[in-house]
Amino acid sequence: MEFVQLADGRKLEYLIEGPADGVPLVFHHGTPGAAVRFAPLAEAAERHGLRLVSPSRAGYGASTPHPGRSIADVAADTAGLLDALGADRFYSIGMSGGGPHSLACAALLPERCIAAASVAGVGPANVDGLDFMVGMGEENLAEFGAAFEGRDALEPLLEEMSSALAGAEPEDLAAAFGDLVSDVDKAAMTGPILDWLAASSRRSVAESIAGWRDDDLAFVKDWGFRLDRITTPVAIWQGDQDRMVPADHGHWLAAHVSGCTFHFLPGEGHLSLLNSIDQVVADLVS
């Protein structure tokens, strides 16, 4: 694990691997999540000559919390990390809760972000044409219902939910995710995907629930940038069997992110999209 101190004094942890002269591929993990090596993504990045950079967002792992942050704030953190690495331009991928953060980089760092992808990424709340919670599993209904109520309602719920993740072993995850995983996602929870999910889940709450809390609160307020003014090439990836981020989110983003390419994969869920990660990277660099 590497660390960088940001301009405001906060610390950001990150993992990095790949060719030293490779263009960085910044990976924005899901919610909750943290900087943990995902072998299939690392291998895909290497095949395309990219340098994989995986930070833990503020409040996750050993990254300093940033209470009250917006989705837009990730752009400055990403720029600070890239400055420390001496990197000018980069590619961006966000998975699930990382999707909006990848879009923020596309919107707010247009001179540096070559292209961005949102993979099963959550859409915004309180917008016309998207009923945010329709189609979500029971656990997400409870979690986001509390997020809409505010910090005082959300924190005790996440503290309770974090106990199942703090010591999560791979064989525990299907039960921990409960109603959030469709049949296709249960089938995908094997090998490297399952190992990565367990390790990322544990690290996400190893210090506190601050990152998880601040992600959820950021999702349900204004994101801090305009999706219809993005000029960076963006790809939206979505399956129709997703109970964590239902397909309506992907369709809404595809209709509102300016100039994006929409990859809709019938029969795929949330986690099962990770089996297509090499295709996502190949599409990004093309």
C-alpha positions in Angstrom: 0.0 0.0 0.0 1.2 3.5 -0.9 0.1 6.8 0.5 -0.1 10.4 -0.7 -0.8 13.5 1.3 -3.3 15.8 -0.5 -3.3 19.6 -0.6 -5.7 19.9 2.4 -3.6 17.6 4.5 -5.7 14.4 4.2 -4.0 11.1 3.4 -5.0 8.9 0.5 -4.0 5.2 0.3 -3.6 3.5 -3.1 -2.2 0.5 -4.8 -0.2 0.8 -8.1 1.2 -1.8 -10.5 2.1 -2.1 -14.1 4.7 -0.5 -16.4 6.2 2.7 -15.0 5.7 4.5 -18.3 2.1 3.3 -18.7 -0.8 5.7 -18.8 -2.6 5.3 -15.4 -5.9 3.5 -15.3 -7.6 4.8 -12.1 -10.1 2.3 -10.6 -12.9 3.7 -8.4 -14.1 0.8 -6.2 -17.7 0.2 -5.2 -19.6 1.0 -2.1 -18.5 -0.1 0.4 -15.0 -1.0 -0.9 -11.3 -0.2 -0.7 -8.0 -0.5 -2.5 -7.6 -4.2 -2.9 -5.9 -5.9 -5.9 -8.4 -7.3 -8.4 -6.3 -9.7 -10.4 -8.5 -9.8 -13.6 -8.4 -6.0 -13.8 -4.7 -5.8 -13.1 -4.0 -8.4 -15.9 -6.3 -6.5 -18.3 -4.5 -3.2 -17.6 -1.1 -4.9 -18.2 -2.3 -6.4 -21.5 -3.1 -2.9 -22.7 0.2 -1.3 -21.4 -1.6 0.6 -18.6 -0.5 1.3 -15.1 -3.3 0.4 -12.7 -3.9 2.9 -9.8 -6.5 1.8 -7.2 -7.1 4.4 -4.4 -9.3 4.0 -1.4 -11.8 6.9 -1.4 -11.8 9.2 1.6 -12.9 7.4 4.7 -12.1 3.9 3.4 -9.2 1.8 4.5 -6.5 4.2 5.9 -7.6 7.1 3.7 -8.6 10.1 5.9 -12.3 10.7 6.1 -13.8 13.8 4.4 -17.2 14.3 6.0 -19.8 16.1 3.8 -17.9 15.4 0.6 -19.7 15.4 -2.7 -19.2 13.1 -5.7 -17.4 15.9 -7.4 -14.8 16.1 -4.7 -13.2 12.9 -6.0 -11.8 14.8 -9.0 -9.5 16.9 -6.9 -8.4 13.8 -4.9 -7.7 12.0 -8.2 -5.8 15.0 -9.6 -3.7 15.2 -6.4 -2.8 11.5 -6.6 -1.9 11.8 -10.3 0.2 14.9 -9.6 2.1 12.9 -7.0 2.7 10.1 -9.5 3.9 12.6 -12.2 1.1 11.6 -14.5 -0.7 14.0 -16.8 -3.4 12.0 -18.5 -5.3 8.9 -17.4 -8.2 6.6 -18.0 -11.0 6.0 -15.4 -13.2 3.1 -14.5 -15.8 3.1 -11.7 -17.6 0.0 -10.5 -21.0 0.3 -8.8 -20.7 3.1 -6.3 -17.5 4.0 -8.1 -19.4 4.8 -11.3 -20.5 8.3 -10.3 -16.9 9.0 -9.2 -15.6 7.9 -12.6 -18.1 10.2 -14.2 -17.0 13.1 -12.0 -13.4 12.6 -13.3 -14.7 12.7 -16.9 -16.7 15.9 -16.2 -14.3 17.8 -14.0 -10.9 16.7 -15.4 -11.6 16.9 -19.2 -8.0 17.9 -20.0 -6.6 14.9 -18.2 -9.2 12.1 -18.4 -8.9 10.4 -21.8 -12.0 8.3 -21.4 -14.1 7.0 -18.6 -16.3 4.0 -17.9 -19.2 3.4 -15.4 -19.8 -0.3 -14.8 -23.1 -1.0 -13.1 -22.8 2.5 -11.8 -25.5 4.1 -9.6 -27.5 7.0 -11.1 -28.5 10.3 -9.3 -31.3 10.6 -6.9 -34.1 13.2 -7.1 -34.1 13.5 -10.9 -36.9 13.3 -13.3 -37.3 9.9 -15.0 -35.5 7.7 -12.5 -37.2 6.2 -9.4 -34.0 5.7 -7.5 -34.9 2.6 -5.4 -37.2 0.7 -7.6 -35.9 -2.8 -8.3 -33.3 -2.8 -5.5 -32.8 -5.7 -3.1 -34.1 -5.4 0.4 -30.7 -4.4 1.9 -30.3 -1.5 -0.4 -33.9 -0.3 0.2 -33.1 -0.1 3.9 -29.7 1.5 3.3 -30.8 4.2 0.9 -34.0 4.8 2.7 -31.9 5.7 5.7 -29.5 7.8 3.6 -32.4 9.9 2.4 -33.4 10.5 6.0 -29.8 11.7 6.8 -26.7 10.9 8.8 -28.4 10.2 12.1 -30.6 7.5 10.5 -27.8 6.1 8.3 -24.9 5.7 10.8 -26.5 3.1 13.2 -27.7 1.0 10.2 -24.3 0.9 8.6 -22.6 0.1 12.0 -25.0 -2.9 12.2 -24.4 -3.9 8.6 -20.6 -3.6 8.9 -20.4 -6.4 11.4 -21.2 -8.9 8.6 -18.4 -7.4 6.5 -15.6 -6.9 9.0 -14.7 -10.5 9.2 -16.2 -11.6 5.9 -14.7 -14.7 4.3 -15.5 -15.7 0.7 -18.0 -18.3 1.8 -19.9 -15.8 3.9 -20.5 -13.2 1.2 -23.6 -14.7 -0.5 -25.4 -14.7 2.8 -24.1 -11.2 3.7 -25.4 -9.8 0.4 -28.8 -11.5 0.8 -31.5 -10.2 -1.5 -28.9 -8.0 -3.4 -27.6 -10.8 -5.5 -29.5 -12.3 -8.4 -29.0 -15.9 -9.6 -26.4 -14.8 -12.2 -24.5 -12.8 -9.6 -24.5 -15.8 -7.2 -23.0 -17.9 -10.0 -20.3 -15.2 -10.6 -19.2 -15.2 -6.9 -16.3 -17.6 -7.4 -12.5 -17.5 -7.8 -10.9 -14.1 -8.1 -14.2 -12.2 -8.0 -15.2 -13.7 -4.7 -11.8 -13.4 -3.2 -11.6 -9.7 -4.1 -15.1 -9.0 -2.9 -14.3 -10.5 0.5 -11.0 -8.7 0.9 -12.4 -5.4 -0.3 -15.4 -5.7 2.0 -13.2 -6.4 5.0 -10.9 -3.5 4.3 -13.8 -1.1 3.6 -14.9 -1.1 7.2 -11.5 -2.0 8.9 -11.1 1.5 10.3 -14.7 2.8 10.4 -17.9 3.2 8.4 -16.9 6.8 7.4 -16.3 6.1 3.8 -19.5 4.1 3.4 -21.6 6.7 5.1 -20.1 9.6 3.1 -20.6 7.7 -0.2 -24.3 7.0 0.6 -24.9 10.6 1.6 -23.2 11.9 -1.5 -25.2 9.7 -3.8 -28.6 11.1 -2.6 -27.6 14.8 -2.9 -26.5 16.9 -5.8 -23.4 15.3 -7.4 -21.8 18.7 -8.0 -21.4 18.5 -11.8 -23.5 18.3 -15.0 -23.8 15.0 -16.8 -25.1 16.7 -19.9 -21.9 18.8 -20.2 -19.4 16.0 -20.2 -17.1 16.1 -23.2 -14.8 13.2 -22.3 -15.7 9.9 -24.0 -17.8 7.8 -21.6 -19.0 4.2 -21.7 -21.9 3.0 -19.6 -22.1 -0.7 -18.8 -25.3 -2.3 -17.4 -26.9 -5.7 -17.0 -30.7 -6.3 -16.6 -30.4 -8.8 -13.7 -28.9 -6.2 -11.3 -30.5 -6.0 -7.8 -27.8 -3.7 -6.4 -28.1 -1.0 -9.1 -31.1 -1.8 -11.2 -31.1 -1.5 -15.0 -33.1 1.7 -14.9 -30.0 3.5 -13.6 -28.0 2.5 -16.6 -30.7 3.4 -19.0 -31.1 6.8 -17.3 -27.4 7.5 -17.4 -27.2 6.5 -21.1 -29.9 9.0 -21.9 -28.4 11.9 -19.9 -24.6 11.5 -20.1 -23.7 13.5 -23.2 -22.2 11.5 -26.1 -21.8 8.3 -24.1 -21.8 4.8 -25.5 -24.2 2.4 -23.8 -23.3 -1.3 -23.4 -26.5 -3.1 -22.2 -25.9 -6.8 -21.5 -29.1 -8.8 -21.1 -28.7 -11.7 -18.8 -25.9 -10.0 -16.8 -26.3 -8.8 -13.2 -24.1 -6.6 -11.0 -21.1 -8.7 -10.1 -21.3 -10.8 -13.2 -20.2 -7.7 -15.3 -16.8 -8.2 -13.7 -16.3 -11.2 -16.0 -16.3 -8.7 -18.8 -13.6 -6.4 -17.3 -11.1 -7.1 -20.1 -13.7 -6.0 -22.6 -14.4 -2.9 -20.6 -10.7 -2.0 -20.6 -10.3 -2.7 -24.3 -13.3 -0.5 -25.1 -11.9 2.2 -22.9 -8.5 2.4 -24.7 -10.1 2.2 -28.1 
